[in-house]
Amino acid sequence: MSFASFNLPIALSNTLTKQNIKRPFPIQQAVIPPALEGKDVLGIAQTGSGKTLAYVLPILTKLNFFPEGRNRSPQVLVMVPTRELAQQVLEVIKLFVDINRNHSKTVAVFGGTSKNPQMQAMTTVKIVIATPGRLLDLIKVNSLKLSDLRLLVIDEADKLLNIDFKKDLDDILKLIPSAAQKLLFSATLSPDVQKLKKLYLNNPAIIELEQHEEKVELIKQSAYAVEEGQKGPFLRYLIKSRDLKQVMVFTSSIATADKVADKLRKNGVDALAVHSKKSQHARNESLRDFKEGKIKVLVTTDLLSRGIDIEYLPFVINYELPRSPKDFVHRVGRTGRAEHAGEAISLISANEEHHFKVIQKKVGLDVDLEVISDVNLHGF
């Protein structure tokens, strides 16, 4: 199947060709036709499966056919759990639309940045990409109304339904016109997602793709038994001896992320830390530099384990293990995406060995711990 079978507007088809996007991924093949027909959709698919384009193309196709909204009343709302994902969706839309010049104004709004520019941007907005808290902030001060909404996308619904977002999402959904088309995407079909479907979706097309995200054995995995004090030198040894480029390193705390990045820089490795205490501007710049290959290593917490699509990311390193097997899967799932090979490396201290065994059992892994006694870490 090709994108031509969807009968997309010529401008979108030309951009797909220009971007060398040749054929739709399975989630796009399944979602785009019912979405273009105006049906509600429930899509269950892993992060990195191509679902952003699966809803962006129908949005941009249908937008010009929607009646004009009133001032400060968007026609399309895309709900996401993180500011990074909001920025990512905006970037995908930018591929197809010059948002600075076209009449179909698109704005991403999220916390951690000044509210005033976002309030001003609502005057002629047509597409809003938003995190729940900031969206409610704008609604409360009458900078934004949802009464003219024609299409709602809820991306990563399973994450939006956790305790941090659930009340905000419930408050927002009460304001959505019942006639609005709704496209709901989730990595899992949890009881909360089932409830959301029952309450808000009207006879939806249900698309459930095989969850490759949990098949982490498809990604090359290795693990090393490393004493706690050796983790820093061994990490630097791995990166330097193998000349690794575009490496995402996960730590369990912000303090450790800063410490690891600082030590890497002091030892001649281009590295930056990205976490929730960094400003949004700093986070955006770091991600951009990492994607463009200007820095070798991005050190982060689980902030970036979901919702960020970094194409061709070849290496993920667990400097410390996450608390849950699910978080391990999300971390490892940053690599080996879009049909490209990936490798995940875990550094396991003695007090993490039992936890690593639990994670392996839960996710169906069988990775032997390699010893590093023969590795000379002097100078690293």
N, C-alpha and C positions, 0 to 999 in steps of 0.2 A: 504493500500500500504506500502511496505517496501523498504529500500534502495537497496535491492537485485534486484529489478525490473529494476534498471538503468544500470545493468551490469558494475559497477565501477571496476577499478583495484583492485586486491585482497588486496594490501597494504592499500588502502583507506577504503575498507570494514572492514578490521581487526581493523583499528584505530577507525572507527565508533563504532564497538563492544566494544573495549577497553574503549572508552569514554562514554559508555552506552547511545549512541545516537541511539534509537531504531527505530523510524519511522520519515519520513520527515514531516515537517510542510507544510501547503498548498502552500506557495510560492515556496518551494523547489520542491514539486510534479509538479507544473506547469512550473517552469523555467528550471529545469535540463534537461528534454528530448530535447526541442528545442535547448538549448544551446549546448548540446552534438552533435546535428546534424549540428551545424555550423550556425544556423539561428540567425539573429539579434533578440533581445528581448527588449520589453518595459514592465517593471514590476512596477505596481503602488501598493505599499504596505507600511504599517506603519512601523516606526522604531520599532525594537524588534520583527519583524515577522519571523526572521530567514533568511533574504535575503543574509547575508554574506556567509553562507554556500551554498546558492543556486548558487552563482557564483564561490566560491572557489573550489568546487568539480569538476565542468566542466573545470576550469582552469588547475587543477593538472592532470586531466584525459587527456586533449588534449595536454599538454605542450610537452610531449616527441614525439609527432607526428609532431610538427612544425619544419620546416627547421632551421638549426642552424643560429642564428643571428650573425652579425659582432660584433667586439669589441665595447662596449659602446652602443649597440643597443638591447634593451630588446624586448622580444617577446610578453609580456603582460604588460599592464599599467592599474592600478586601480586608478581612480581619486576620491578624497574625499575632503570634505570641511574643516576638522579640523585635527590637529595633533593627537588628542585623537582617532579619528576614524581610522586614518592611523595605529596607534599602535594596535588598536583592530583587524583590518584585518590581520596585521602581526601575532598577537597571534593566530588567527584561523588557518592560514597557518602553524604555528609552531606545531600545534597539529598533523598535517599530514606529515610534512617534517622537517627533521633536517637541518635547513637552514645554519648551520655552517659547515656541512659536505657534503651535497649532491651537485650534479653538477647543480641543478636547483636553482641558487642563487636568493634570494629574499631580497629586500632592501626597507625600508620605508624612504622617504625623506620629510622633512617639515621644516618650518622656526623655529626660536627660538633656534636653535642649530648650531654648527659650520658646515660650508659648506665643508671644506676640507675632512673630513672622508667620507662624502657622495659622493664627487667627486671621491675619490679613489675607493669606492665600486662599481662604475659603470663599471669597466673594464670587468667583466665577468657576469654582471647581466642578469637575464632572466625575472624576475618579478619585476616591480617597483610599489610601492604604494606611491602616492604623493598628496600633496596639490598643487594647481595651481601655486602660486607664486614661491615656491622653485623649482618646475619642470622647469619653464621658466628660472630661474637663472642658472640651470645646462645646459640647452639647449644653452643659450647665450654664455657660456664659453666653448662650445663644449665638455662638459663632458658626454653628453647624446644625442643620436639621436633617432628619432622615425620612421625612414624610413623602418625598418624591423618589425614593429609592426604587430602582427597577431590577437590580441584580445584586445579590449578596454572595460573596465568597468567604467561607471560613476555612482557613488553611491551618494545618496541624491542630485540628479540633481536639485531639486527645490531650495535647498540652494546654490548650486554652480552657479545658474543663478541669484542670487540677485546682487545688484549693486557692492558689494565688490569683487566678483569673475568673473563677466560676461565677461569683456574684456579679462582677462587672459584665461578663458576657450575658448573663441572664437579664440584666437591666437593659442592655443594648438590644437584645432580641425582642423585647417587649415593644420597642420603638419601630421595628421593621414592618413595613406594610405587608399584610398577608399575601397580597398578589405578587410580591417581588419574587423573581426566580432565585433559587438558592442552590449553590454548589458547595458541598461540604466534603472536605478532604481530611483523612486521618491515617496515621500509620497503623492503627489497630482498631478493631471493631469492639471497643470496650462497652460495658453496660451504659456508661454515661453517653457515649456516642450513639448507641441504640436509642436511648431516651430522647436525645436531641433530634434524631431522625424522625421519631414518632410524633414529637410535638410540633416540629417546624417544617418538615419536608412533605411536599404533596406528591404522592405516588412517584417516588424518585426512581430514576435508573440507577441500579446498584452495580457498581463495578468493583470487584475485589480481585486484585492481582496477587500472584504468589509472592509471599513475603521473603524475598531473597535477603533482606536486611538481616534476618536471623540466621542465615546460612553463612556465618562468618568464616567457615572453612574454605569458602571460595577465594578468600584473601590470604595471601601467604602470611603465616603467623610464626613468630619465634619468640622465645622468652629466655631470659638470662637470670640466673641466681646471682644477685649482686648485694653485697653488704651495703647498709644504708649510707655509710660514708664514702662508698665507691661509686655511687650512682652518678654524681656530677662528672668525675673523671671518665667513667665508662661511656656516658652519653657523649662527651666530647670526643672520645676515642672512636666511637661508632661514626659520628658525623664526619670527622676528619679522615679516618683511615679508608672509609668507603666513599668519600667525597659526596655525601648525601646533599641533595638540593630539594627545596620545597618540603620541609619537614614540619609537621605539626606535633608539638610536644604537649601532653596533658599532665597537669599536676592537680592535686586535690585542694589546694588553697591559693589564694591571691598572693600571699607572702612568698610561698615557694615558687610561684610563676615568676615573680619579680627577681627573686634570688637566682633562679636557673638562667634566666635571660641575661642578667648582669654578668654572671660567671662566664657564659658563652661569649659575650662581647669582649670581656677582659682577656679571653683566650683566643681572640682573633676570628670568632665566628659571628657573622652578621645575624643578630637575633633581636626580636622585640617581644614584649609581653602584652597580651590583650586580655582584659578582664573588666568586670563591672565597675571598678573604681577609676578606670580610664575614661576620659571625656569621649563623647560620641565622635567628635572630630578626630581625636587621636586614634580611636578604634577604626574609623573609616580609612584613615591614611595608612595605618598598619596593614589592614586587610588588602588595600589596593597595592601597596608595595610588595606584599607577599605574593599576591596573584601574578604580579608583573615580574616576579623573580628578582626584585631588587634586594630582598633579604632572604636568607636561606631558611631561617627557623622562626616559627611563630610559637610562642609558649603561652598556653592558655589554660583556663579551668574548663569545666563542663559548659561554660557559656557558649562555646563554639561547637559543641558536640552534636547539635541539631540545628537545622534551619539554614545552614550556610553551605552553599554549593560552590566549592573550589574545584574547578575542572582540572583534571590531570594531577591531582595531589598524589604523589607516589608513596609517601611515607607518613605513618602515624607512630608515635612512640609514647607509650604509657610510662611516664617517669614514676608516677604513683598510680595505683589502681583506684578506680571509682568505687563508690559504696555499693552500687547495685549491678547485677549482670546486664540489665537493660541499658544502663549508662555505658557499660563496656561495649556493647553492640553499637550504640550510637557513635561512640568515639571511633571505633574501628571502621565504621561505615563511612567515615569521611574520605577514606581511600578506596581504591578499586571500584570507581564509579564510572558510569557511562561507557562501559565496555573497555575500560583501561585497567591495566594491572596495578595492583597495590600491595604494599607490605605493611604489616603491623608488628611492632616490636614492644615487648613488655619487660620492664626491669623489676624483678621481684626480690624484695628483701625477705629475710627469714620470717619476720612477723606477718608477711603478706602471703606466704605460701599456702596456708589453709584457705584463705579467702580466694586465692587464685584457683584452687581446686574446686571450690563451690561455684565460681563463675564458669569454669570450663564445663562442669556438669550441667549447669542450667542452660548453657547456650550450645551444648553439643560439641565442645572442642576437646582435642587430645593433643596438647602441646607439651613436649618434654622440656624441662628446665636445663639449659646448657650452662655448664660451669665456665668460669672465666679465669681460673687459676693460672693458666698459661699466658694470659694477656698481660703485657707490660704496660702499666698505666703511668709510668714515670713520665713526667712532662705534660700530662693531660690534666 
